[in-house]
């Protein structure tokens, strides 16, 4: 666990926590920071019962989803993150952005790594950092646990990248599994199996997540109406969009915008 935690400094993050889980419960925790005193202090705090399943992003990571989020506004005000223990961790570390990367083996999340940037560094993480974090997690599993990474032919790898690009370029359009399969040049069953094996999520789960992340950015950084953002993210019905947003982030789009400002 410490070997994984130390992977984050300084290329990927300013500090890192690793949570080993059984079901939804954290059974072991490790933390690494450049400052040994902070490492000791935060490890003690983490042992007081910080649980991933208690907040929205943690639940997504436990479900096998890698994600990046800004630690501000709606995130910081979630009840599970507004406890004395978490308040002390936040005071000590001043996180600005967080990457959560699950270690998934045979469809089960066995651990989650939390890679964090702080106000002191002046850096925030984005999609490129998330891709690097996933790769580091994959290598850590192969190196330290003896698991083999999934192997794909050059043709399969090219098709999967084409599907991922197709999804990203059509966040505002209706997308069917038939269209995804056609883009990959594979059967629907085959593209579902390969995509989940490669990315740890189905194409539609990825589509929804990317839409919600795009909506989150627009709500925080623009004055565009919720209805317009819903349409941009592929939702004809703003109520359906609001329900999807609440499922992912735990608050309504309007509430998120208010807290993010």
Secondary structure, 3 states (H helix, E strand, C coil): CHHHHHCCCCCCCCEEEEEEEECCEEEEEEEEECCHHHHHHHHHHHCCCCCHHHCHHHHHHHCCCCEEEECCCCCCCCHHHCCHHHHHHHHHHCEEEEEEEEEEECCEEEEEEEEEEECCCCCCCCHHHHHHHHHHHHHHHHHHHCCCCCCCCHHHHHHHHHHHHHHHHCCCCCCCHHHHHHHHCCCHHHHHHHHHHHHCCCHHHHHHHHHHHHHHHHHHHCCCCHHHHHHHCCCCCHHHHHHHHHHHHCCCHHHHHHHHC
